[in-house]
Amino acid sequence: MIEVFTDGACLGNPGPGGWGVLIVDAKEEHELSGGEENTTNNRMELLAAIQALEATSADRPIILHTDSQYVKNGITTWIHGWKRNGWKTSAKKPVKNRDLWETLDALIQNREIDWRWVKGHAGHAGNERADTLASTAAQKFS
């Protein structure tokens, strides 16, 4: 089982942003991070999950921890309605960040992923590390 911790950060919203990923595979840990000059917190949260899935083997089960209800609820619940409604929200408005949602949706196909929400900034070691990676990356773009 691979455990993954993801987080996004933004200095202003929109503004310079970063994403961070901690991958724990057995006793090995891998850290990934990156960012963009002008983005939003939600885009960075989504990009963290995308980068985590791209960096892990599709044939191994994953527990993915995120402090983003937007990501967890979006990929486990809301996306089904969005796709059914032609990528429109229940208010008939276009889904924000559709490009990233479509990428994430493609990455989860035929994968075993346990999506878990964790409270951010609450002392959870994996989440705190992902937050530090994301914040540090965001600062590089400010």
DSSP file (Angstrom, degrees, kcal/mol; ACC not computed):
  #  RESIDUE AA STRUCTURE BP1 BP2  ACC     N-H-->O    O-->H-N    N-H-->O    O-->H-N    TCO  KAPPA ALPHA  PHI   PSI    X-CA   Y-CA   Z-CA
    1    1 A M              0   0    0      0, 0.0    25,-0.7     0, 0.0     2,-0.5   0.000 360.0 360.0 360.0 131.3    0.0    0.0    0.0
    2    2 A I  E     -Ab  25  62A   0     59,-2.2    61,-2.7    23,-0.1     2,-0.5  -0.867 360.0-154.3-100.0 132.2    1.3    3.4   -1.0
    3    3 A E  E     -Ab  24  63A   0     21,-2.7    21,-3.5    -2,-0.5     2,-0.4  -0.925  13.2-171.8-107.6 132.4    0.3    6.4    1.2
    4    4 A V  E     -Ab  23  64A   0     59,-3.1    61,-3.5    -2,-0.5     2,-0.4  -0.964  11.5-165.3-127.0 139.2    0.3    9.8   -0.4
    5    5 A F  E     -Ab  22  65A   0     17,-2.6    17,-2.6    -2,-0.4     2,-0.3  -0.993  15.3-176.7-123.0 127.1   -0.2   13.2    1.2
    6    6 A T  E     +Ab  21  66A   0     59,-2.4    61,-0.6    -2,-0.4     2,-0.3  -0.904   7.3 167.1-125.7 151.9   -1.0   16.2   -1.1
    7    7 A D  E     -A   20   0A   0     13,-2.0    13,-2.7    -2,-0.3     2,-0.3  -0.983  16.9-153.2-158.3 154.4   -1.4   19.9   -0.5
    8    8 A G  E     -A   19   0A   0     -2,-0.3     2,-0.3    11,-0.2    11,-0.2  -0.917  11.3-170.7-125.2 155.0   -1.7   23.1   -2.5
    9    9 A A  E     -A   18   0A   0      9,-2.8     9,-2.6    -2,-0.3     2,-0.4  -0.989   4.1-168.9-144.5 150.7   -0.9   26.7   -1.4
   10   10 A C  E     -A   17   0A   0     -2,-0.3     2,-1.2     7,-0.2     7,-0.2  -0.993  20.9-144.2-144.0 135.0   -1.4   30.1   -2.9
   11   11 A L  S    S-     0   0    0      5,-3.4     2,-0.1    -2,-0.4     6,-0.0  -0.760  93.1  -9.6 -96.1  87.3    0.1   33.5   -1.9
   12   12 A G  S    S-     0   0    0     -2,-1.2     3,-0.2     3,-0.2    27,-0.1  -0.171  98.4 -87.1  94.5 158.7   -3.1   35.4   -2.7
   13   13 A N  S    S+     0   0    0      1,-0.5     2,-0.2    -2,-0.1    27,-0.2  -0.690 125.8  23.2-145.5  88.3   -5.9   33.7   -4.5
   14   14 A P  S    S+     0   0    0      0, 0.0    -1,-0.5     0, 0.0    26,-0.2   0.372 112.9  88.1 -83.0 166.6   -5.2   34.1   -7.4
   15   15 A G  E    S- C   0  39A   0     24,-2.2    24,-2.9    -3,-0.2    -3,-0.2  -0.965  83.8 -20.7 169.0-167.4   -1.5   34.6   -7.1
   16   16 A P  E    S-     0   0A   0      0, 0.0    -5,-3.4     0, 0.0     2,-0.3  -0.425  70.6-174.9 -62.2 134.9    1.8   32.6   -7.0
   17   17 A G  E     -AC  10  36A   0     19,-2.7    19,-1.7    -7,-0.2     2,-0.3  -0.900  17.2-167.8-135.7 162.8    1.0   29.0   -6.0
   18   18 A G  E     -AC   9  35A   0     -9,-2.6    -9,-2.8    -2,-0.3     2,-0.3  -0.975   7.9-151.5-145.3 158.9    2.6   25.8   -5.2
   19   19 A W  E     -AC   8  34A   0     15,-2.9    15,-1.6    -2,-0.3     2,-0.3  -0.954  11.3-164.4-129.1 151.5    1.8   22.1   -4.7
   20   20 A G  E     -AC   7  33A   0    -13,-2.7   -13,-2.0    -2,-0.3     2,-0.4  -0.994   4.0-170.9-139.5 145.1    3.5   19.5   -2.6
   21   21 A V  E     -AC   6  32A   0     11,-2.6    11,-2.3    -2,-0.3     2,-0.5  -0.999   6.7-167.9-137.8 131.8    3.4   15.7   -2.5
   22   22 A L  E     -AC   5  31A   0    -17,-2.6   -17,-2.6    -2,-0.4     2,-0.5  -0.989  11.2-166.3-116.2 122.5    4.8   13.2    0.0
   23   23 A I  E     -AC   4  30A   0      7,-3.1     7,-2.5    -2,-0.5     2,-0.6  -0.944   2.7-167.6-111.1 124.0    4.8    9.6   -1.1
   24   24 A V  E     +AC   3  29A   0    -21,-3.5   -21,-2.7    -2,-0.5     2,-0.6  -0.943  10.1 174.1-114.5 111.6    5.4    6.9    1.5
   25   25 A D  E >   -AC   2  28A   0      3,-2.7     3,-2.3    -2,-0.6     2,-0.4  -0.940  67.9 -50.7-122.0 106.2    6.0    3.5    0.0
   26   26 A A  T 3  S-     0   0    0    -25,-0.7   -23,-0.1    -2,-0.6     0, 0.0  -0.542 122.2 -27.0  60.0-116.9    7.0    0.9    2.6
   27   27 A K  T 3  S+     0   0    0     -2,-0.4     2,-0.3    -3,-0.1    -1,-0.3   0.402 119.3  98.6-106.8   2.8    9.8    2.8    4.4
   28   28 A E  E <   -C   25   0A   0     -3,-2.3    -3,-2.7     2,-0.0     2,-0.4  -0.709  55.3-159.5 -91.8 141.5   10.9    5.0    1.5
   29   29 A E  E     -C   24   0A   0     -2,-0.3     2,-0.4    -5,-0.2    -5,-0.2  -0.957   6.1-171.1-120.4 140.2    9.7    8.6    1.2
   30   30 A H  E     -C   23   0A   0     -7,-2.5    -7,-3.1    -2,-0.4     2,-0.4  -0.992   7.1-157.2-128.7 137.1    9.6   10.7   -2.0
   31   31 A E  E     +C   22   0A   0     -2,-0.4     2,-0.3    -9,-0.2    -9,-0.2  -0.933  11.2 179.0-117.2 138.7    8.9   14.4   -2.1
   32   32 A L  E     +C   21   0A   0    -11,-2.3   -11,-2.6    -2,-0.4     2,-0.3  -0.971   7.0 162.5-132.7 148.2    7.6   16.3   -5.1
   33   33 A S  E     +C   20   0A   0     -2,-0.3     2,-0.3   -13,-0.2   -13,-0.2  -0.987   4.3 145.2-160.2 161.8    6.7   19.9   -5.5
   34   34 A G  E     -C   19   0A   0    -15,-1.6   -15,-2.9    -2,-0.3     2,-0.3  -0.953  15.1-172.4-175.9-175.1    6.2   22.6   -8.1
   35   35 A G  E     -C   18   0A   0     -2,-0.3     2,-0.3   -17,-0.3   -17,-0.2  -0.970  18.1-112.7-173.7-172.3    4.1   25.7   -8.8
   36   36 A E  E     -C   17   0A   0    -19,-1.7   -19,-2.7    -2,-0.3     3,-0.3  -0.967  22.2-125.7-143.4 155.0    2.9   28.4  -11.0
   37   37 A E  E    S+     0   0A   0     -2,-0.3     2,-0.4     1,-0.3    -1,-0.1   0.869 101.4  21.6 -71.5 -38.6    3.3   32.2  -11.1
   38   38 A N  E    S+     0   0A   0    -22,-0.1    -1,-0.3   -24,-0.1     2,-0.2  -0.899  90.1 112.2-137.8 105.3   -0.4   33.0  -11.3
   39   39 A T  E     -C   15   0A   0    -24,-2.9   -24,-2.2    -2,-0.4     2,-0.3  -0.781  54.2-100.2-153.1-170.6   -2.9   30.4  -10.1
   40   40 A T     >  -     0   0    0     -2,-0.2     4,-1.9   -26,-0.2     5,-0.2  -0.858  29.1-113.9-124.7 162.9   -5.5   29.5   -7.5
   41   41 A N  H  > S+     0   0    0     -2,-0.3     4,-2.4     1,-0.2     5,-0.2   0.910 116.1  53.5 -60.4 -43.4   -5.4   27.4   -4.4
   42   42 A N  H  > S+     0   0    0      1,-0.2     4,-2.3     2,-0.2    -1,-0.2   0.892 106.9  51.3 -63.1 -38.5   -7.9   24.9   -5.9
   43   43 A R  H  > S+     0   0    0      1,-0.2     4,-2.7     2,-0.2    -1,-0.2   0.900 110.7  49.0 -63.7 -38.9   -5.8   24.5   -9.0
   44   44 A M  H  X S+     0   0    0     -4,-1.9     4,-2.0     2,-0.2    -2,-0.2   0.881 109.4  51.8 -69.7 -36.8   -2.8   23.7   -6.8
   45   45 A E  H  X S+     0   0    0     -4,-2.4     4,-1.6     2,-0.2    -2,-0.2   0.931 113.6  44.8 -61.7 -45.3   -4.7   21.2   -4.7
   46   46 A L  H  X S+     0   0    0     -4,-2.3     4,-2.4     1,-0.2    -2,-0.2   0.915 111.4  52.3 -64.9 -43.5   -5.8   19.4   -7.9
   47   47 A L  H  X S+     0   0    0     -4,-2.7     4,-2.9     1,-0.2     5,-0.2   0.855 105.1  56.3 -64.2 -34.1   -2.3   19.5   -9.4
   48   48 A A  H  X S+     0   0    0     -4,-2.0     4,-2.2     2,-0.2    -1,-0.2   0.937 109.5  45.5 -61.3 -46.1   -0.9   18.0   -6.3
   49   49 A A  H  X S+     0   0    0     -4,-1.6     4,-2.2     2,-0.2    -2,-0.2   0.908 113.7  49.9 -64.1 -41.4   -3.3   15.0   -6.6
   50   50 A I  H  X S+     0   0    0     -4,-2.4     4,-2.5     1,-0.2    -2,-0.2   0.941 111.4  47.7 -61.8 -48.0   -2.5   14.7  -10.3
   51   51 A Q  H  X S+     0   0    0     -4,-2.9     4,-1.4     1,-0.2    -1,-0.2   0.879 110.4  53.2 -62.5 -37.9    1.3   14.8   -9.7
   52   52 A A  H  < S+     0   0    0     -4,-2.2     4,-0.4    -5,-0.2    -1,-0.2   0.928 111.5  44.5 -62.8 -45.3    1.0   12.2   -7.0
   53   53 A L  H >< S+     0   0    0     -4,-2.2     3,-0.9     1,-0.2    -2,-0.2   0.878 111.5  52.9 -69.2 -36.7   -1.0    9.8   -9.2
   54   54 A E  H 3< S+     0   0    0     -4,-2.5    -1,-0.2     1,-0.2    -2,-0.2   0.796 109.8  50.4 -66.0 -26.6    1.4   10.3  -12.1
   55   55 A A  T 3< S+     0   0    0     -4,-1.4     2,-0.3    -5,-0.2    -1,-0.2   0.471 103.5  71.1 -91.8  -2.4    4.4    9.5   -9.9
   56   56 A T  S <  S-     0   0    0     -3,-0.9     2,-0.2    -4,-0.4     6,-0.0  -0.819  91.2 -95.2-118.1 156.4    2.9    6.2   -8.5
   57   57 A S    >   -     0   0    0     -2,-0.3     3,-1.4     1,-0.1    -2,-0.1  -0.476  23.5-143.7 -70.8 130.1    2.3    2.8  -10.0
   58   58 A A  T 3  S+     0   0    0      1,-0.3    54,-0.3    -2,-0.2    -1,-0.1   0.669  97.0  60.7 -67.9 -16.8   -1.2    2.3  -11.4
   59   59 A D  T 3  S+     0   0    0     52,-0.1    -1,-0.3     2,-0.1    -2,-0.1   0.328  91.9  78.9 -96.8   9.7   -1.2   -1.3  -10.3
   60   60 A R  S <  S-     0   0    0     -3,-1.4    52,-0.2   -59,-0.0     2,-0.0  -0.942  84.6-112.8-116.6 138.9   -0.7   -0.6   -6.6
   61   61 A P        -     0   0    0      0, 0.0   -59,-2.2     0, 0.0     2,-0.4  -0.370  35.3-158.3 -66.7 147.9   -3.4    0.5   -4.2
   62   62 A I  E     -bd   2 113A   0     50,-2.4    52,-2.9   -61,-0.2     2,-0.6  -0.968  20.7-154.2-130.1 140.8   -3.1    4.0   -2.8
   63   63 A I  E     -bd   3 114A   0    -61,-2.7   -59,-3.1    -2,-0.4     2,-0.6  -0.983  23.4-164.0-106.0 117.3   -4.4    5.9    0.2
   64   64 A L  E     -bd   4 115A   0     50,-2.2    52,-3.0    -2,-0.6     2,-0.5  -0.913   1.7-161.8-109.8 116.8   -4.4    9.6   -0.8
   65   65 A H  E     +bd   5 116A   0    -61,-3.5   -59,-2.4    -2,-0.6     2,-0.3  -0.828  16.5 167.5 -97.8 130.0   -4.7   12.1    2.0
   66   66 A T  E     -bd   6 117A   0     50,-2.5    52,-2.2    -2,-0.5   -59,-0.1  -0.991  36.0-150.9-138.3 147.2   -5.8   15.6    1.1
   67   67 A D  S    S+     0   0    0    -61,-0.6     2,-0.7    -2,-0.3    53,-0.3   0.257  74.3 100.3 -96.3  12.4   -7.0   18.6    3.3
   68   68 A S     >  -     0   0    0      1,-0.2     4,-2.4   -62,-0.1     5,-0.2  -0.865  49.6-173.4-103.3 109.8   -9.1   19.8    0.4
   69   69 A Q  H  >>S+     0   0    0     -2,-0.7     4,-2.9     1,-0.2     5,-0.6   0.849  90.0  63.2 -63.1 -33.0  -12.8   19.0    0.5
   70   70 A Y  H  >5S+     0   0    0      2,-0.2     4,-1.6     1,-0.2    -1,-0.2   0.927 108.8  38.4 -56.5 -48.3  -12.9   20.4   -3.0
   71   71 A V  H  >5S+     0   0    0      2,-0.2     4,-2.5     3,-0.2     5,-0.3   0.958 120.0  44.9 -69.7 -51.1  -10.6   17.7   -4.3
   72   72 A K  H  X5S+     0   0    0     -4,-2.4     4,-1.8     1,-0.2     5,-0.2   0.951 121.0  37.5 -62.1 -51.2  -12.0   14.8   -2.2
   73   73 A N  H  X>S+     0   0    0     -4,-2.9     4,-2.2    -5,-0.2     5,-2.2   0.878 115.4  55.8 -68.9 -36.4  -15.7   15.6   -2.8
   74   74 A G  I  <XS+     0   0    0     -4,-1.6     5,-2.3    -5,-0.6    -2,-0.2   0.930 114.7  36.3 -61.0 -46.6  -15.1   16.6   -6.4
   75   75 A I  I  <5S+     0   0    0     -4,-2.5    -1,-0.2     1,-0.2    -2,-0.2   0.777 124.8  39.4 -82.2 -26.2  -13.4   13.4   -7.5
   76   76 A T  I  <5S-     0   0    0     -4,-1.8    -2,-0.2    -5,-0.3    -3,-0.2   0.731 136.3  -0.6 -95.1 -23.0  -15.6   11.0   -5.4
   77   77 A T  I >X5S+     0   0    0     -4,-2.2     3,-1.0    -5,-0.2     4,-0.7   0.668 122.6  49.4-130.0 -61.9  -19.0   12.6   -5.7
   78   78 A W  I >><S+     0   0    0     -5,-2.2     4,-2.2     1,-0.2     3,-0.6   0.808  97.3  68.7 -63.9 -33.3  -19.5   15.8   -7.8
   79   79 A I  H 3><S+     0   0    0     -5,-2.3     4,-2.6    -6,-0.3     5,-0.2   0.808  92.1  60.5 -60.4 -31.1  -17.6   14.7  -10.9
   80   80 A H  H <> S+     0   0    0     -3,-1.0     4,-2.0     1,-0.2    -1,-0.2   0.927 109.6  41.7 -63.1 -44.4  -20.3   12.1  -11.8
   81   81 A G  H <X S+     0   0    0     -4,-0.7     4,-2.3    -3,-0.6     7,-0.3   0.888 112.1  55.1 -68.7 -40.1  -23.0   14.8  -12.1
   82   82 A W  H  <>S+     0   0    0     -4,-2.2     5,-3.7     2,-0.2     6,-0.8   0.934 111.4  43.8 -58.8 -46.1  -20.6   17.2  -13.9
   83   83 A K  H ><5S+     0   0    0     -4,-2.6     3,-1.4     3,-0.2    -1,-0.2   0.916 113.5  50.7 -66.3 -41.9  -19.9   14.6  -16.6
   84   84 A R  H 3<5S+     0   0    0     -4,-2.0    -1,-0.2     1,-0.3    -2,-0.2   0.843 112.8  47.8 -62.6 -34.0  -23.6   13.7  -16.8
   85   85 A N  T 3<5S-     0   0    0     -4,-2.3    -1,-0.3     3,-0.2    -2,-0.2   0.107 124.8 -98.0 -96.9  21.2  -24.5   17.4  -17.2
   86   86 A G  T < 5S-     0   0    0     -3,-1.4    -3,-0.2     1,-0.2    -2,-0.1   0.887  80.7 -52.3  67.1  38.9  -21.9   18.2  -19.8
   87   87 A W  S   <S+     0   0    0     -5,-3.7     8,-2.0     1,-0.3     2,-0.4   0.872 106.3 132.2  61.7  41.0  -19.4   19.6  -17.3
   88   88 A K  B     -E   94   0B   0     -6,-0.8    -1,-0.3    -7,-0.3    -3,-0.2  -0.926  54.7-123.2-117.1 147.2  -21.9   22.0  -15.8
   89   89 A T    >   -     0   0    0      4,-3.3     3,-2.1    -2,-0.4     6,-0.1  -0.199  39.1 -93.9 -75.3 175.8  -22.6   22.5  -12.1
   90   90 A S  T 3  S+     0   0    0      1,-0.3    -1,-0.1     2,-0.1    -2,-0.0   0.740 130.9  58.7 -64.1 -20.9  -26.0   22.0  -10.6
   91   91 A A  T 3  S-     0   0    0      2,-0.1    -1,-0.3     3,-0.0    -2,-0.0   0.273 120.9-112.8 -88.5  10.4  -26.4   25.7  -11.1
   92   92 A K  S <  S+     0   0    0     -3,-2.1    -2,-0.1     1,-0.2     3,-0.0   0.700  75.5 131.8  66.7  22.0  -25.8   25.2  -14.8
   93   93 A K        -     0   0    0      1,-0.1    -4,-3.3     3,-0.0    -1,-0.2  -0.747  68.2 -90.5-100.4 152.4  -22.5   27.0  -14.8
   94   94 A P  B     -E   88   0B   0      0, 0.0     2,-0.3     0, 0.0    -6,-0.2  -0.336  47.2-106.1 -60.1 140.1  -19.3   25.7  -16.3
   95   95 A V    >   -     0   0    0     -8,-2.0     3,-0.9   -13,-0.1     2,-0.1  -0.513  35.2-124.1 -67.8 127.2  -17.2   23.6  -13.9
   96   96 A K  T 3  S+     0   0    0     -2,-0.3     5,-0.1     1,-0.2    -1,-0.1  -0.466  91.8  16.9 -70.8 146.4  -14.1   25.5  -12.8
   97   97 A N  T >> S+     0   0    0     -2,-0.1     4,-2.4     3,-0.1     3,-0.6   0.784  75.3 157.9  63.7  30.5  -10.8   23.8  -13.5
   98   98 A R  H <>  +     0   0    0     -3,-0.9     4,-2.8     1,-0.2     5,-0.2   0.867  67.1  60.0 -53.0 -39.9  -12.4   21.4  -15.9
   99   99 A D  H 3> S+     0   0    0      1,-0.2     4,-1.6     2,-0.2    -1,-0.2   0.911 109.9  41.0 -57.3 -43.4   -9.0   20.8  -17.6
  100  100 A L  H <> S+     0   0    0     -3,-0.6     4,-2.8     2,-0.2    -1,-0.2   0.872 112.6  54.3 -74.5 -36.5   -7.5   19.5  -14.3
  101  101 A W  H  X S+     0   0    0     -4,-2.4     4,-2.7     1,-0.2    -2,-0.2   0.907 108.9  49.6 -62.0 -40.2  -10.7   17.5  -13.4
  102  102 A E  H  X S+     0   0    0     -4,-2.8     4,-2.1    -5,-0.2    -1,-0.2   0.898 111.8  48.3 -65.8 -39.4  -10.5   15.7  -16.7
  103  103 A T  H  X S+     0   0    0     -4,-1.6     4,-1.9    -5,-0.2    -2,-0.2   0.938 113.7  46.4 -64.4 -46.5   -6.9   14.9  -16.2
  104  104 A L  H  X S+     0   0    0     -4,-2.8     4,-1.4     1,-0.2    -2,-0.2   0.909 110.4  53.6 -62.9 -42.0   -7.5   13.6  -12.7
  105  105 A D  H  X S+     0   0    0     -4,-2.7     4,-0.7     1,-0.2     3,-0.3   0.906 108.6  49.3 -59.2 -42.8  -10.5   11.6  -13.9
  106  106 A A  H >< S+     0   0    0     -4,-2.1     3,-0.6     1,-0.2    -1,-0.2   0.880 109.1  53.5 -64.6 -37.0   -8.4    9.9  -16.5
  107  107 A L  H 3< S+     0   0    0     -4,-1.9    -1,-0.2     1,-0.2    -2,-0.2   0.757 105.1  53.3 -71.3 -24.6   -5.7    9.1  -13.9
  108  108 A I  H >< S+     0   0    0     -4,-1.4     3,-1.7    -3,-0.3    -1,-0.2   0.614  78.7 117.0 -87.9 -10.5   -8.1    7.4  -11.5
  109  109 A Q  T << S+     0   0    0     -4,-0.7     3,-0.1    -3,-0.6    -3,-0.0  -0.342  89.2   0.7 -61.5 133.5   -9.5    4.9  -14.0
  110  110 A N  T 3  S+     0   0    0      1,-0.2     2,-0.4    -2,-0.0    -1,-0.3   0.773 107.4 119.7  59.3  29.8   -8.8    1.3  -13.2
  111  111 A R    <   -     0   0    0     -3,-1.7     2,-0.8     2,-0.1    -1,-0.2  -0.929  64.9-129.8-122.1 149.6   -6.9    2.3  -10.0
  112  112 A E        +     0   0    0     -2,-0.4   -50,-2.4   -54,-0.3     2,-0.4  -0.866  40.2 165.5 -98.3 106.5   -7.6    1.5   -6.4
  113  113 A I  E     -d   62   0A   0     -2,-0.8     2,-0.8   -52,-0.2   -50,-0.2  -0.986  28.3-158.5-128.9 126.9   -7.6    4.8   -4.5
  114  114 A D  E     -d   63   0A   0    -52,-2.9   -50,-2.2    -2,-0.4     2,-0.5  -0.903  19.1-153.0-102.2 105.4   -8.9    5.4   -1.0
  115  115 A W  E     -d   64   0A   0     -2,-0.8     2,-0.4   -52,-0.2   -50,-0.2  -0.694  16.8-176.6 -84.3 123.6   -9.5    9.2   -0.9
  116  116 A R  E     -d   65   0A   0    -52,-3.0   -50,-2.5    -2,-0.5     2,-0.4  -0.980  18.0-145.2-127.7 129.7   -9.2   10.5    2.7
  117  117 A W  E     -d   66   0A   0     -2,-0.4     2,-0.4   -52,-0.2   -50,-0.2  -0.754  18.1-173.1 -89.0 135.4   -9.8   14.0    3.9
  118  118 A V        -     0   0    0    -52,-2.2     2,-0.3    -2,-0.4   -49,-0.0  -0.969  32.8-104.6-124.6 145.5   -7.6   15.2    6.8
  119  119 A K    >   -     0   0    0     -2,-0.4     3,-0.7     3,-0.1     5,-0.3  -0.524  41.5-125.1 -68.4 126.9   -7.9   18.5    8.6
  120  120 A G  T 3  S+     0   0    0    -53,-0.3    -1,-0.1    -2,-0.3     8,-0.0  -0.381  85.5  14.0 -73.1 151.3   -5.3   20.9    7.5
  121  121 A H  T 3  S+     0   0    0      3,-0.1    -1,-0.2     1,-0.1    -2,-0.0   0.844  90.8 118.3  55.4  38.9   -2.9   22.6    9.9
  122  122 A A  S <  S-     0   0    0     -3,-0.7    -1,-0.1     2,-0.1     3,-0.1   0.155  92.4 -93.1-120.8  16.9   -3.9   20.2   12.6
  123  123 A G  S    S+     0   0    0      1,-0.3     2,-0.7     2,-0.1    -3,-0.1   0.573  70.0 151.7  86.6   8.8   -0.5   18.5   13.3
  124  124 A H     >  -     0   0    0     -5,-0.3     4,-2.9     1,-0.2    -1,-0.3  -0.665  41.3-143.9 -75.0 115.5   -0.9   15.6   10.9
  125  125 A A  H  > S+     0   0    0     -2,-0.7     4,-2.1     1,-0.2     5,-0.2   0.863  93.9  45.6 -54.6 -47.9    2.8   14.9   10.0
  126  126 A G  H  > S+     0   0    0      1,-0.2     4,-2.2     2,-0.2    -1,-0.2   0.912 116.0  46.2 -63.8 -42.8    2.2   13.8    6.4
  127  127 A N  H  > S+     0   0    0      1,-0.2     4,-2.4     2,-0.2    -2,-0.2   0.888 110.9  52.9 -66.7 -39.4   -0.1   16.8    5.7
  128  128 A E  H  X S+     0   0    0     -4,-2.9     4,-2.2     2,-0.2    -1,-0.2   0.890 109.6  49.1 -63.1 -39.2    2.2   19.2    7.4
  129  129 A R  H  X S+     0   0    0     -4,-2.1     4,-2.4    -5,-0.3    -2,-0.2   0.925 111.5  48.1 -67.1 -43.4    5.1   18.0    5.2
  130  130 A A  H  X S+     0   0    0     -4,-2.2     4,-2.4     1,-0.2  -123,-0.2   0.891 111.1  52.3 -62.7 -38.6    3.0   18.4    2.0
  131  131 A D  H  X S+     0   0    0     -4,-2.4     4,-2.8     2,-0.2     5,-0.2   0.910 108.7  49.4 -62.9 -43.5    2.0   21.8    3.2
  132  132 A T  H  X S+     0   0    0     -4,-2.2     4,-2.5     2,-0.2     5,-0.2   0.918 111.3  49.5 -62.4 -43.5    5.6   22.9    3.7
  133  133 A L  H  X S+     0   0    0     -4,-2.4     4,-2.1     2,-0.2    -2,-0.2   0.925 114.0  45.6 -60.6 -44.7    6.5   21.6    0.2
  134  134 A A  H  X S+     0   0    0     -4,-2.4     4,-2.4     2,-0.2  -125,-0.2   0.918 114.0  47.6 -66.0 -44.4    3.6   23.5   -1.4
  135  135 A S  H  X S+     0   0    0     -4,-2.8     4,-1.9     2,-0.2    -2,-0.2   0.903 112.0  49.6 -65.1 -42.0    4.3   26.7    0.5
  136  136 A T  H  X S+     0   0    0     -4,-2.5     4,-1.0    -5,-0.2    -1,-0.2   0.903 111.5  49.3 -63.1 -41.7    8.0   26.6   -0.3
  137  137 A A  H >X S+     0   0    0     -4,-2.1     3,-0.6    -5,-0.2     4,-0.6   0.907 108.7  53.1 -64.2 -42.2    7.2   26.0   -4.0
  138  138 A A  H >< S+     0   0    0     -4,-2.4     3,-1.4     1,-0.2     4,-0.3   0.891 103.3  57.3 -60.6 -39.9    4.8   28.9   -4.0
  139  139 A Q  H >< S+     0   0    0     -4,-1.9     3,-1.1     1,-0.3    -1,-0.2   0.801  97.4  62.5 -63.3 -28.9    7.4   31.3   -2.5
  140  140 A K  H << S+     0   0    0     -4,-1.0    -1,-0.3    -3,-0.6    -2,-0.2   0.730 105.6  46.7 -67.7 -20.6    9.7   30.5   -5.5
  141  141 A F  T <<        0   0    0     -3,-1.4    -1,-0.2    -4,-0.6    -2,-0.2   0.375 360.0 360.0-102.4   3.2    7.1   32.0   -7.8
  142  142 A S    <         0   0    0     -3,-1.1    -1,-0.2    -4,-0.3    -2,-0.1   0.462 360.0 360.0 -91.3 360.0    6.4   35.2   -5.8
